[in-house]
């Protein structure tokens, strides 16, 4: 791989991994060590709730300005660590960007300056002084990545995909086969629903909406055993658009006059602007007010112009719009209220409360107030503690496994009362 300024290495394939590419980069510096250094950002040492894939993606984007203006390469390793390889770059410029990243994880013990538990947020390697140590470290990383890849391949061949998203990476040929299998499958068999509720001042729960969605894990088991449907984000995007078409066609056949309550559908921006959605819109006719259209943050940000058009059109037709896929880290980057949605779904995480100071709690309260408590939905509510914390901030709209249990218990009580 050429030593290009500002390149980012994140792709993993059978032959190349970020670790092996990084090792190549270090080897090329054996006889040209002047003005070169490496920085390892130890995100793998963060608390588990702070090192989710979306956190790593956001962290890597922090360095975009540095990559575009300096001779710097960035590698995202399989364990989530980020490695910066720098040539003829001022240390202060790199340190400034790392300090910005550190503030994103300011509630994590590792991000405290000076480290925590004997660990540091970053490790620095000067090529002229510490080259041998860096070389041995990158060799160990490359060997580990190779062993992990071999184990994954063995697991895929022997046991299928298991309970996660293991299996062979999706490619255009296998995607065509998945599309064909999906076209012959009754999509309603894969449709699941999850309720969202409003909690009243008296503690009672009322259904806000029921989200209809296709379980990707179940889809993988049914139509693509042995393949990882989420391995390639662009091919997965195509797959979700196919799913959107099938779901809209299936939903359009329902009699909405007989359906009480609100329904939410998770759709791509592109799907909302398609002829398939126009046909769906014609079918639901005067019942558009029952529908909440959820769109993912990543999809929205990739095409703000089309999202704005789709949002305005939907609201004019009587639909409501929900922005999904938000998390506490991403909310530090933008004011979600500027996107003009009716609801904002923010995923619960223990980072809301772990090491939370009074100042951090006040910041979250201000954020909820800015969005509007009536628009704020706490997603992935998995415990009574999560709900209790949210209620102190005026949040009364929830979705998640804990809510599933509450609704089920409420339904059982109602059934017993009828008996």
N, C-alpha and C positions, 0 to 999 in steps of 0.2 A: 504494500500500500504506500502511495506517495505521501511524503511528509507535507501535507497541505496546510496552510494557515487556516485556522478557524474551523477545522473539521470536527465532527462529533461522531464517535464510534459507539453505536449501541446495538447494532444488529448481531444476532447470533445465528449461526448456521452450523451444519454438520462439520464443516471443515474449519471455519474461522469463528473465534469467539473474541470478545473485547480483550480478554486476558492474553490470548495469543498475539493479537495485533499490538497490544501494549508491549509485550516482550520483544517483538520485532523492532518497535520504536526505540526501546532502551538499547538494544543491541546496535542499532545504527549510530547511537551516540558514543560508542566505545572509544572512538578515536577523534571525537569532536565534542569535548566536554565543556569547553569554555562558554560561559554565559548561559548555561542550561541548568534548570532545576525542575523538580517534580513536587507536586503537592497531592497528598492522599487525604481526602475528606472522608472521615470514618463514619459514614451514615449507618453502616451496619451495626454500630454500637449505640445507636439511638434506642429509646424505648420502643417496644414493638408497635405501639399505635402511631408512632411518628415515622415509621419506615415502610409504609404501605407504598405500592407502586406509584400512585398518583403523587405522593410526597417526593419520591425520587425524581419523577418527571419534572415537577415544578422546580426542584432544587437544581437540576441540570440546566433548566432554562435561565436561571439566575445569571449564568456566565455568558449569555449570548453576546452581550456588548463586548466583552473581553475577547471572545472567539473571533468576532468580526473585525476587530481593530488591531489584534496582536498575533504574533506567531505562537499560537496556543492550540493544543489538541486536547480534547476531553474524552475520557473513556468512562462509561458506566459499567461497572463490573457486575457479575452475576449476583453477588451478595448485597448490592446496592451502594457500595462505595463508589466514589467519584475520584478519578485521578486526572490531574491537570499536568500536561507536559509543556513546559514553557521555555522559550528561547528568546534572548534579548528583550526580556520584559522586566519592567520595574517591579520589585517585590511589593512596593506599596500599592501598586495598581491591583495586584492579585489579592493582597491582604484586604483591601477595601471591599472587593466583591465577596470575599469570604465572611467579612463582618456583616454584610447585608444578608448573606445566607444564614448566619448564626442567629440573626434576629427572628428569622422565620421559625426557628426551633427554640426560641428563648425560654419556653417553659420546660424544656428537656434538660435534665441535669448535665448531660454531656456538653451542651452548648455553652454552659457557663465558662467564662474565660478562666483558663488554668486547668480545665478538665474536671472530671468527676470519677471517683473510684479508681484513680490511677491511670485513667484513659484520657487521651487528648482528642479534641474535635478534628484536628489536622496533624499530619506528619509531613515534614519538609525534608527534601533530599537535594543537596547540592551535588551536581554531577562530578565536580572536581574533587570533592572530599568524600562523598558517601556513595559513589557509583557502585561499588561492589555490593554493598548492602541492598541497594535498590535492585540490582540485577538478580540477586538471589531471591529477593521477595517476589519479583515479577515472574521468575521461573517457577516458584512454588504456586503462584496463583494460576499460571497457565496449566500446570500439571493437575491441579485440583479441578479446574474447569473441564479438562479432558476426561477425568474420572467421573465427574458428575454427568457429563453428556453420555458417557458409556452406560452408566447406571440407568439414566432415563430411557435410553434406547432399549436396554434389556427389559425394563418394566413395561414399556409400550408393546414390545413383541410378545411378552409372556402373559400379561394380565389385562391388556386393553387399557382404557383410560382411567380406571379406578373411580375415585370419588371427586378428583379434581380435574384440571384441564391439561392432563398429560397427553402424550401421543405425538404422532408425526406432525410437523408443521403443515399447515394448509398451503397448497399451491393452486394456481389457476386450473389445472387439470382436475385435481380432487374437488375444488370448489364447484366445477361444472357438474360433477357427479352428485355432490351434496344438493345442489339446486334441483337436479332432476329428481332425486329422492324426495325432496321437500315438496315438489309439485304434485307428487302422488300421495302425500300424507294428509290426513284430515287434521288441519291445524288446530281445530278445537280440542283435539285430544291433548295438545301440549299447552293449552291456555290455562294459566293459573291466575288467582286473584289474591290481593292483599289489601286489607282495609286500612284507611287512615281515619282517625277520629278527632273530634273536638271534645275536650274535657271541660265541662261546665264549672262554674264557681262552687256548685254543690258537690262536685266530684263525679257527677254522672257523665257517661260517655255517649256520644252521638256520632254516627257514621258520617264522615265528611265526604268520602268517596271510596270506591273500590277500584283499585288499580288492576287492570287486565294486562298480563304480560306472558311471554313465552319463556319457559325455563331453558336457557342455553345448555345447561348441563344435561337436561333430559333430551333435548334435541340432539346433542352430540351422541348420547347413548343410542338413540333411535336411528339416526340416519348416517352417522359418521364414526362408528366405533374404530378406535385406533388413530383418529385424527384430532388435533388440537384446533378447535374452531376459532379460538381467540389469539392464535400465535402470530397472525399477520394482521395488523390493524386495518389496512386498506381492503384486504379481502373480507375481513369480518364486517367492515362497513357495508360492502356489497351484499353480504349475507343478511344483515339486518334490514336492508332495504327490501329484499325479497320477502323476509318475514313480515315487514310492515304491510306489503301488498296483500299477503295472504290473510293477515289479521283484519285489515280493513274490509276485505271482501266477505269474510266470515261474519264480522260484526254487523255489516250492512243488512244482513238477512234477518236480524232480530226485530221483534215488534217492540219498539221503544215506548209505545203508548202504554204497554203493560209493565214496563220496567220502572220501579221507583228508585229513587236515589241517584247519586252521581257516579259516573264511570270515568276513569282516567286511562288514557292510552299513551304509551311511550313510543314516540315516533321521531324519525329523523326530520330535520328541516327540509331536506330534499323531498321526502315522502309527502310532507304537508303541501308542497308546491306542485305535486304530480297530478296527472289526470285521475289516478286511482283515488286520490283524496277527494277530487271533485265528484266522482261517482259516489263515494261514501257520504259526502255532504248532501248530495241530492237524496240519498236514501234516508238519512236521519232527519232531514227537512226541519220541521218546527221543534225538534227535540235537541237542537245543538246546545241549549243551555244546560243539558245534563252531562255534557262532556268537558273534561279537562285534558288538554293535550300537553303531555310532558316532553320536554326536549332537553337533551344532555348539554351541560356546560361546554364540553370540548367541541361538540358539534356546532353549538351556537357561536363560539368564539372563532371557529374556522371560517365562518361566513356571516358576519354581523349584518351585512346589508340584506341578504336574503332572509335572515331571521327576523329583522325588523319588518320587512314586507309581510312575511308569514304571520307574525304576531298581530300586526294591525288588521290583516284580512280575517284572521280567526276571531278576533274580538268584535269586529264589525258583524260577523255572522252569528255571534252569541256564544262562542266557545270561550273557555278560560284557558290561560296559558300558565304552565308551571315550569320553572327552571330547575332541573335536577342535576345531581352530581356535584353539589357544592360541599366544601369542607372548611373547617376553621382556617387552614393554611391558605387556601385560595382566596378567602374573603379579605385577607390582608392586601391583596393586589388590586382590588377594584371595588367600586360601590355597586352592589348588585341591583339596587333600586333604579339605577340608570337604564337597566334593560327593560323596565316597564312590564314585568310579568305580574300575574295575579297572585302567584304563590312562589316561594323559594324553599326548596327542600335541602336542608343542611344535614349531612350525615353526622350522627352522634359519634363521639370518640372520647375515650377517657382523658385525652389531652385537654378537654374542657375543664376538668376538675383537678387532675393531678398537678401538684405543685402550683395550683391556681392562687395567685395573690389577690388581695382586695382590688388592686389596680386592674389586673387582668379580668376579674369578674365585672368590674365597672365598664371595661372596654367592650366585653361581650354584651352587657346590658344595653350599652349605647348602640351597638350594632343591631340588636333586636329591635330597638326603638326606631332606628333609622329605616330598617326594612319594613317595620310595622308588625306588631305581634300577630295581627290577624292574617298576615301573609306568610308568616314563618312556620314551616313544618319541620319538626325534628325527625329525620329519618333514621332508620336503624336503631330505634329505641329498644334496647335489649334488656332493660332492667327497671325496677321501680326507682332505683337511685337516679337513673338518667331522667326519668319523668319528674321526680321531685326537684332535681336541680333546675330543669327547664321551667317548672311552674314558678320558681322564685324570680324568674326573669319575665314573667308574663306570657310565656309560650304555652299555648293550649291546644296545639295541633300536632299530632304524633302519628308515626307509622313505624312498624318494626315487629320483631318476634314477640316482645313483651305485649304489644298491642294486640297481636294475633290471639294470644292467650286470654287477654281481657275480653275481647269480642266473643271468643268461643264460650267463655264462662258466662257472659251476659246472655248469649243465645240459649245455653243450657238452662239457666234460671227461668228465662221466658217460657221455654218448653215445659218445664216443671209446673210453672204457674198455670199454663193452659190445661195441663192434666188435672 
